Amino acid sequence: MNAQGRLISRFLDELPAGKLEWIGVRPERKVPMVSLAKTIAIADRGLQGDRRLDGSKGSARQVSIISVEFIRAIADNLGREHIPVDILRRNLLVSGINLNALRHQYFTIGDAVFQATAQCHPCSRMETALGKGGLVAMLGYGGLCAKILESGEIKCGDELVYMPPDQYQERQLSLY
């Protein structure tokens, strides 16, 4: 964990749990998202059924996460009532948690352990998906990229729970 992550982690003890609302995978580039009720998060790879599973092992962008709250902000920026989650091309939709607080942090969803690595910036395809101004509407609200540190099943309805760095380190030591 970097210095910024260590600093923020000192203030996250009271961070409430979030909830996994939706799971989507992309079997191939530029094809529609496939919605799943559950899947397996595979350590150092990605989500079962997603094209990133075949990508570079250890990538910092194995999973992308966005929040219901961010989608509301994007819709507001575009003057819309609703935006379907699948057109944003993120893997996981969560609610009830300040997603930006998790940057560089460890967390669990279901049986899997993740580490948020960076902001997930919108790409130019958002101009097509959302219309003119779509990319700008998403700036700051694109969500997070994450690595999968421990494999496990995740399913809609699971809690997203922050894991303090010392708890993650103790967990790793207990595996040996």
C-alpha positions in Angstrom: 0.0 0.0 0.0 1.3 3.4 -0.9 1.7 6.4 1.5 -1.6 8.0 0.4 -3.4 4.7 1.1 -1.8 4.4 4.6 -2.8 8.0 5.4 -6.4 7.5 4.3 -6.7 4.2 6.1 -6.2 5.9 9.5 -9.7 7.5 9.0 -11.7 4.6 7.6 -12.6 2.7 10.8 -16.2 4.0 10.7 -16.7 3.5 6.9 -20.0 1.7 6.5 -20.3 -1.4 4.4 -21.6 -1.1 0.9 -23.6 -3.5 -1.1 -22.9 -5.3 -4.4 -25.9 -4.5 -6.6 -24.9 -5.8 -10.1 -22.2 -7.8 -11.8 -21.3 -7.5 -15.4 -18.7 -9.2 -17.6 -17.4 -8.5 -21.1 -16.8 -11.8 -22.9 -15.0 -9.9 -25.7 -14.0 -6.4 -26.7 -16.8 -4.1 -27.9 -19.6 -6.6 -27.2 -22.5 -5.9 -24.8 -22.0 -6.6 -21.1 -23.4 -9.9 -19.7 -25.2 -9.5 -16.4 -24.6 -12.1 -13.8 -26.1 -12.9 -10.4 -22.8 -14.4 -9.2 -19.3 -15.2 -10.4 -15.9 -16.2 -9.2 -13.3 -13.5 -8.6 -10.0 -15.2 -9.6 -6.8 -13.8 -7.8 -4.3 -12.0 -10.0 -6.6 -12.5 -13.1 -10.2 -11.1 -13.1 -13.8 -12.2 -13.0 -14.8 -15.6 -14.4 -16.4 -14.9 -17.8 -14.7 -11.5 -18.4 -12.2 -10.9 -21.2 -9.7 -9.5 -18.8 -9.3 -12.9 -17.3 -7.0 -13.7 -20.2 -5.1 -10.4 -19.9 -1.8 -9.7 -18.1 -1.5 -11.6 -14.8 -1.3 -9.1 -11.9 -2.7 -6.2 -13.8 -3.9 -3.3 -11.7 -7.2 -3.2 -13.7 -8.6 -6.7 -13.2 -12.0 -5.4 -12.1 -13.7 -2.0 -12.5 -16.2 -0.8 -9.9 -18.7 2.1 -10.0 -21.3 3.2 -7.5 -25.0 3.9 -7.7 -24.1 7.3 -6.3 -21.6 8.0 -9.1 -24.1 7.0 -11.8 -26.7 9.4 -10.3 -24.0 12.2 -10.5 -23.3 11.3 -14.1 -27.0 11.4 -14.9 -27.3 14.7 -13.2 -24.4 16.1 -15.2 -26.2 15.0 -18.4 -29.6 16.2 -17.3 -31.0 12.6 -17.4 -33.2 10.7 -15.0 -31.4 7.3 -15.4 -28.3 5.7 -17.0 -28.2 1.9 -17.5 -25.2 0.6 -15.7 -24.1 -1.8 -18.5 -23.4 1.0 -21.0 -20.7 2.3 -18.6 -18.8 -0.9 -19.0 -17.8 -1.4 -15.4 -17.8 -4.9 -13.8 -19.3 -4.2 -10.4 -22.0 -1.8 -9.3 -22.0 -1.0 -5.5 -24.1 1.3 -3.3 -24.0 2.8 0.1 -20.3 3.5 0.3 -18.0 6.4 -0.6 -16.1 4.6 -3.4 -13.3 7.2 -3.5 -12.5 6.4 0.2 -11.5 2.9 -1.0 -8.7 4.1 -3.3 -5.5 2.1 -2.5 -7.4 0.2 0.2 -8.2 -3.5 0.8 -11.8 -4.7 0.9 -13.9 -7.8 0.7 -16.9 -8.7 -1.4 -18.3 -12.1 -0.6 -15.4 -14.5 -0.3 -12.9 -12.5 -2.4 -10.4 -9.9 -1.2 -9.6 -6.9 -3.5 -7.3 -3.9 -3.4 -8.5 -0.7 -5.2 -5.6 0.5 -7.3 -6.6 3.7 -9.2 -9.4 5.8 -10.5 -11.2 4.2 -13.5 -11.1 7.1 -16.0 -13.8 7.2 -18.7 -12.7 6.4 -22.3 -13.7 8.2 -25.5 -16.4 5.4 -26.1 -18.5 7.2 -23.4 -19.2 9.9 -26.0 -20.9 7.3 -28.1 -22.5 5.4 -25.2 -23.8 8.5 -23.4 -23.9 11.1 -26.2 -22.1 14.3 -26.6 -20.6 15.4 -23.2 -20.6 11.9 -21.9 -16.9 11.7 -21.2 -16.8 15.0 -19.4 -19.9 14.1 -17.4 -18.0 11.0 -16.0 -14.9 12.8 -15.0 -14.3 12.1 -11.3 -17.2 9.6 -11.3 -15.7 6.8 -13.4 -15.2 4.5 -10.3 -12.2 2.5 -9.3 -10.0 -0.2 -10.8 -9.0 -3.1 -8.5 -6.8 -6.1 -8.2 -8.2 -9.4 -6.9 -5.9 -10.6 -4.1 -7.8 -13.7 -2.9 -10.2 -15.7 -5.1 -13.7 -16.3 -4.0 -17.4 -16.2 -5.1 -19.1 -12.9 -5.2 -22.9 -12.5 -5.7 -25.4 -9.7 -5.9 -26.4 -8.7 -2.4 -23.0 -9.3 -0.9 -21.5 -6.6 1.4 -18.5 -4.6 0.3 -16.5 -4.3 3.6 -13.3 -2.2 4.1 -10.4 -4.2 5.5 -7.7 -2.3 7.4 -4.2 -2.9 6.2 -3.1 -4.6 9.5 -6.0 -7.0 9.2 -5.0 -7.9 5.6 -1.4 -8.4 6.7 -2.4 -10.7 9.6 -4.6 -12.6 7.2 -1.7 -13.1 4.9 0.6 -14.3 7.7 -2.0 -16.8 8.8 -1.9 -18.4 5.4 1.7 -19.5 5.9 
